[in-house]
Each structure stands twice: as C-alpha cells, then as structure tokens.
Amino acid sequence: MNRRILSLTLYLLRTGIFSLSGLLYILFALVLYVIFFDPRQQTPDTDYYSLMIGLFGAVFSFLITLSTAARANRSTHFPFLVRLPSRVEYLASTFLAAISFSFLLQFIVAVLSIAANGPSFSATQLFMIPPLWIAVNVLFCVIALHATDLVASGWSRVYIFGILAILLYIQTILDTLVDWLSGLLNRLSSLVFDLGLGGLSTFFSDASDWLITSGHDALSTVIGLLFWPFRAIVDATISGQFNQLQALAPAMLLLYATVLFLIAADLFANKDLFLSE
C-alpha cells in the first residue's frame, strides 16, 4: 500500500509542478517574496517572518490542493482508481502531493527570505517554528479537499463550510445572540405561564437568568475553544516562546485535520464518481 501511495504521490506531484498552474504558483511565491521580504529593506522581525511565512504556507496549501484535486478528478486517471484496492489510497496520494508542493514553495520563500536579509533565530525559535507551519498547512490542505469535486458529495461542502462560517459569525455577534436568546426565553416563560404550566415557566425563566449572568462566558469559552489554537499560535509567535498550554495548539490543529480527513475519506469512498474530461 505504501508503495502504491508513494508512486501516485510522485506522479501527481510531478504533473503538478510541471503544469501551467504549477509554474504560476512558483511565480506567485516569488512575487510574494519580493513584496513582503524585499532584500533592500531592513531585516524583518522574527515574529513577522514566522507569521507571514506561515500565512503563505496556508494560502499555498489551500490553492494547490484545489488544483491537485481537480487534476486527480480527471477521467484520464480512471485506470488508477479501478486498480487500487481502496479509494482512500488515491485520496491520500492527492493530499500528499498537494502538501508536498505547498511545503516546497513555502521552503523556497523561507530560505530566500533568510538568505537575502532574514532575521536571526534562537535555537528555541528554530525548534518551534516547523510544527506551527506543518500543522497549519495540513489543516488548510484538508479543508480545501472538502471544497473540491473530488471529495464533495451532494451538499457536503455546504455543510462543512456552512458550519465554519456560522461558528465564525457567532463569535462576532455573541453579545447580541445572548441578549436575543434571553429575551426569547423570557417570552416563552410568560407564554407557558399563561397556559398554566408553572414548572416549565420557571425553567425558561431560570435559563434566561443564567444566560444573562453566566451564559455569555460559558458560550464564549465553548466557541473560543474551537479557534483557540490559532490565537495561541499567534500569541506564542509574537512573544517568542510557548507556554505549556500553547504548546498543545499545533497538536489540536492536527486533530482537527485528522477528523476532517476521515470525513473526506468516508465521503470519497462512498460517493458515485463523476470524473471530468
């Protein structure tokens, strides 16, 4: 199995690098280097360097995965699919090819930035930066898989990205949402009290009071926990070191990526394939 996955990965990686889109991605990486790490300017700060290279890696991972999955979804690759014992091997090869190309471009930009006029890093910073970049790249690569025709089945991509959008939106309007829910529960309490349901009315009233007193903090903690790894990575990069809790952030991102990849593998293994010409 490993040999089949490696062979398919190398094939998809080679065709991706030497395609027109691959050339455009390489040019795009060089343009980003010139714009954000101009060697004629002063040496950038270490936190700026780490965050910008990490951001480039996330962008490369997402875009290159879209291109690689679109190439893998072509009908010319049908002989590969029918000969594999499992479709998941094909999906794993697509993922590995995309993430490898992304890392390659990120590495090129990182090396050029350091060689030209890059910052100096301590041993601790050099040790903590690669896990950050790897975790972010893997997560964005897996998220991009769900946006492709190769993996998406029916409305699956709408559900995945819809849930992410809703969580992001709730985080921005949490105060308004808590006030609205509290008012709704108060109205329900009055309504059921008029119907003679005193016990249920008391329950709704207590729930409304809880939302006002403690609900906001509880909901903020639950929703914030989902996006905490990103904030922890940014805070640790700016401060120049991880505390014991922040050190778990890359592992949590990889956990998110694992769950999303398992969902993608299940969708891909059970869907009806309609390969493009």
C-alpha positions as CSV (number, residue, x, y, z in Angstrom):
1,M,0.0,0.0,0.0
2,N,2.8,2.4,0.9
3,R,4.5,1.8,-2.4
4,R,1.3,2.5,-4.4
5,I,0.6,5.7,-2.4
6,L,4.2,6.9,-2.9
7,S,4.1,6.2,-6.7
8,L,0.8,8.0,-7.1
9,T,2.1,10.9,-5.0
10,L,5.2,11.3,-7.0
11,Y,3.1,11.2,-10.3
12,L,0.7,13.8,-9.1
13,L,3.5,16.0,-7.7
14,R,5.5,15.8,-10.9
15,T,2.5,16.6,-13.1
16,G,1.5,19.5,-10.8
17,I,4.9,21.1,-10.7
18,F,5.5,20.9,-14.4
19,S,1.9,22.1,-15.3
20,L,0.9,25.7,-16.2
21,S,-0.7,26.1,-12.8
22,G,2.4,24.8,-11.1
23,L,4.5,27.4,-12.9
24,L,2.0,30.1,-11.9
25,Y,2.3,29.0,-8.2
26,I,6.1,29.2,-8.4
27,L,5.9,32.7,-9.9
28,F,3.3,33.7,-7.2
29,A,5.6,32.5,-4.5
30,L,8.5,34.7,-5.9
31,V,6.2,37.7,-6.2
32,L,5.2,37.3,-2.5
33,Y,8.8,37.1,-1.5
34,V,9.7,40.3,-3.4
35,I,6.7,42.2,-1.9
36,F,6.9,41.1,1.7
37,F,10.6,40.3,2.1
38,D,12.3,42.9,-0.1
39,P,16.0,42.3,0.4
40,R,16.6,46.1,0.0
41,Q,14.7,46.8,3.2
42,Q,15.8,46.2,6.8
43,T,15.8,42.8,8.4
44,P,12.2,41.8,9.4
45,D,11.3,40.8,12.9
46,T,11.2,37.2,13.8
47,D,7.5,37.2,14.6
48,Y,6.7,39.0,11.3
49,Y,8.8,36.4,9.4
50,S,7.2,33.4,11.2
51,L,3.6,34.7,10.8
52,M,4.0,35.7,7.1
53,I,5.7,32.5,6.0
54,G,3.0,30.5,7.9
55,L,0.3,32.6,6.2
56,F,1.9,31.9,2.8
57,G,2.0,28.2,3.5
58,A,-1.7,28.2,4.4
59,V,-2.6,30.0,1.2
60,F,-0.3,27.7,-0.9
61,S,-1.8,24.6,0.7
62,F,-5.4,25.7,0.0
63,L,-4.9,26.8,-3.6
64,I,-2.5,23.9,-4.6
65,T,-4.9,21.3,-3.1
66,L,-7.7,22.7,-5.2
67,S,-5.6,22.4,-8.3
68,T,-4.2,18.9,-7.4
69,A,-7.6,17.6,-6.6
70,A,-9.0,19.0,-9.9
71,R,-6.2,17.2,-11.8
72,A,-6.8,14.0,-9.9
73,N,-10.5,14.2,-10.7
74,R,-9.8,13.9,-14.5
75,S,-11.1,10.9,-16.3
76,T,-7.6,10.0,-17.6
77,H,-6.9,8.8,-14.1
78,F,-9.7,6.3,-14.1
79,P,-7.3,3.3,-14.6
80,F,-5.6,4.2,-11.3
81,L,-8.8,4.2,-9.4
82,V,-10.1,0.9,-10.6
83,R,-6.9,-0.9,-9.9
84,L,-6.5,0.4,-6.3
85,P,-7.8,-1.8,-3.5
86,S,-9.2,1.2,-1.8
87,R,-10.2,4.7,-3.0
88,V,-8.6,6.1,0.2
89,E,-5.2,5.4,-1.2
90,Y,-6.0,7.7,-4.1
91,L,-7.2,10.4,-1.8
92,A,-4.1,10.1,0.4
93,S,-1.9,10.4,-2.7
94,T,-3.7,13.6,-3.7
95,F,-3.3,15.0,-0.2
96,L,0.4,14.1,0.0
97,A,1.1,15.6,-3.5
98,A,-0.6,18.8,-2.6
99,I,1.0,19.2,0.8
100,S,4.5,18.4,-0.6
101,F,4.2,21.0,-3.3
102,S,3.0,23.5,-0.7
103,F,5.9,22.8,1.6
104,L,8.3,23.1,-1.3
105,L,7.1,26.6,-2.2
106,Q,7.0,27.6,1.5
107,F,10.5,26.3,1.9
108,I,11.8,28.3,-1.1
109,V,10.3,31.5,0.2
110,A,11.6,30.9,3.7
111,V,15.1,30.1,2.5
112,L,15.2,33.1,0.2
113,S,14.0,35.4,2.9
114,I,16.6,34.3,5.4
115,A,19.5,34.2,2.8
116,A,18.8,37.7,1.5
117,N,18.1,39.7,4.6
118,G,16.4,37.5,7.1
119,P,16.2,37.7,10.9
120,S,18.4,35.7,13.2
121,F,16.7,33.0,15.3
122,S,17.5,31.4,18.6
123,A,17.6,27.7,18.9
124,T,14.2,27.7,20.7
125,Q,12.6,29.6,17.9
126,L,14.1,27.3,15.2
127,F,12.7,24.4,17.1
128,M,9.1,25.7,17.5
129,I,8.5,27.2,14.0
130,P,8.3,24.0,11.9
131,P,5.5,22.4,13.9
132,L,3.5,25.5,13.5
133,W,3.8,25.7,9.8
134,I,3.2,21.9,9.3
135,A,0.0,21.9,11.4
136,V,-1.4,25.0,9.7
137,N,-0.6,23.6,6.2
138,V,-2.1,20.2,6.9
139,L,-5.3,21.7,8.2
140,F,-5.8,24.1,5.3
141,C,-5.0,21.3,2.8
142,V,-7.6,19.0,4.3
143,I,-10.2,21.9,4.4
144,A,-9.5,22.5,0.7
145,L,-10.2,18.9,-0.1
146,H,-13.8,19.3,1.1
147,A,-14.2,22.2,-1.4
148,T,-13.3,20.1,-4.4
149,D,-15.4,18.0,-6.7
150,L,-13.2,15.0,-6.0
151,V,-14.4,14.8,-2.4
152,A,-17.6,16.7,-2.2
153,S,-20.7,14.6,-2.2
154,G,-24.1,16.3,-2.6
155,W,-24.3,19.2,-0.2
156,S,-21.3,18.1,1.9
157,R,-19.2,21.1,1.2
158,V,-22.1,23.4,2.0
159,Y,-22.5,21.7,5.4
160,I,-18.7,21.8,6.2
161,F,-18.1,25.4,5.2
162,G,-21.5,26.5,6.4
163,I,-20.8,25.2,10.0
164,L,-17.4,27.0,9.9
165,A,-19.0,30.2,8.7
166,I,-21.7,30.0,11.4
167,L,-19.2,29.5,14.2
168,L,-17.1,32.4,13.0
169,Y,-20.2,34.6,12.7
170,I,-21.5,33.6,16.2
171,Q,-18.1,34.6,17.7
172,T,-18.6,38.1,16.3
173,I,-22.2,38.6,17.5
174,L,-22.1,36.7,20.7
175,D,-23.3,39.5,22.9
176,T,-26.3,40.2,20.6
177,L,-27.1,36.5,20.4
178,V,-27.1,36.1,24.2
179,D,-29.5,39.0,24.6
180,W,-31.8,37.7,21.9
181,L,-31.9,34.2,23.4
182,S,-32.5,35.6,26.9
183,G,-35.4,37.7,25.6
184,L,-36.8,34.7,23.7
185,L,-36.8,32.6,26.8
186,N,-38.5,35.3,28.8
187,R,-41.3,35.5,26.3
188,L,-41.6,31.7,26.3
189,S,-41.7,31.8,30.1
190,S,-44.6,34.3,30.1
191,L,-46.4,32.3,27.4
192,V,-46.3,28.9,29.2
193,F,-47.2,30.6,32.5
194,D,-50.4,31.9,30.8
195,L,-51.1,28.4,29.8
196,G,-50.9,27.2,33.4
197,L,-47.5,25.5,33.1
198,G,-45.8,27.0,36.1
199,G,-42.9,24.5,36.3
200,L,-42.0,24.9,32.7
201,S,-42.3,28.7,33.0
202,T,-39.8,28.7,35.9
203,F,-37.4,26.6,33.9
204,F,-37.4,29.1,31.0
205,S,-37.1,32.0,33.4
206,D,-34.1,30.4,35.2
207,A,-32.5,29.7,31.8
208,S,-32.9,33.3,30.8
209,D,-31.4,34.5,34.0
210,W,-28.4,32.1,33.5
211,L,-27.8,33.4,30.1
212,I,-27.6,36.9,31.4
213,T,-25.4,36.1,34.4
214,S,-23.1,33.2,33.3
215,G,-24.2,32.1,29.8
216,H,-22.2,34.6,27.9
217,D,-18.9,33.5,29.5
218,A,-19.8,29.8,29.0
219,L,-20.7,30.2,25.4
220,S,-17.7,32.4,24.7
221,T,-15.5,29.7,26.3
222,V,-17.0,26.9,24.2
223,I,-16.9,28.7,20.9
224,G,-13.5,30.3,21.7
225,L,-12.0,26.8,22.4
226,L,-12.6,25.8,18.8
227,F,-10.5,28.8,17.5
228,W,-8.1,28.9,20.4
229,P,-5.2,27.1,18.6
230,F,-5.0,29.9,16.1
231,R,-4.9,32.6,18.8
232,A,-2.4,30.6,20.8
233,I,0.0,30.2,17.8
234,V,-0.2,33.9,17.0
235,D,0.4,34.9,20.7
236,A,3.3,32.4,21.1
237,T,4.9,33.6,17.9
238,I,4.7,37.2,18.9
239,S,6.1,36.5,22.4
240,G,8.8,34.3,21.1
241,Q,8.0,31.3,23.2
242,F,5.3,28.8,24.0
243,N,3.9,28.2,27.5
244,Q,2.8,24.6,28.4
245,L,-0.8,25.2,27.2
246,Q,0.1,27.0,24.0
247,A,2.4,24.0,23.0
248,L,-0.7,22.0,22.5
249,A,-2.0,24.3,19.7
250,P,-0.3,22.5,16.8
251,A,-1.5,19.1,18.1
252,M,-5.1,20.4,18.2
253,L,-4.8,21.7,14.6
254,L,-3.6,18.3,13.5
255,L,-6.5,16.7,15.4
256,Y,-8.9,18.9,13.5
257,A,-7.2,17.9,10.3
258,T,-7.4,14.2,11.2
259,V,-11.2,14.4,11.8
260,L,-11.8,16.4,8.6
261,F,-9.7,13.9,6.6
262,L,-11.6,11.0,8.0
263,I,-14.8,12.7,6.9
264,A,-13.3,13.4,3.5
265,A,-12.2,9.7,3.1
266,D,-15.7,8.5,4.0
267,L,-17.3,10.8,1.5
268,F,-14.9,9.9,-1.2
269,A,-15.1,6.1,-0.6
270,N,-18.9,6.0,-0.7
271,K,-19.8,8.6,-3.4
272,D,-20.6,8.0,-7.1
273,L,-17.6,9.3,-9.0
274,F,-18.2,11.7,-12.0
275,L,-14.7,12.3,-13.4
276,S,-14.2,15.4,-15.5
277,E,-12.9,15.2,-19.1
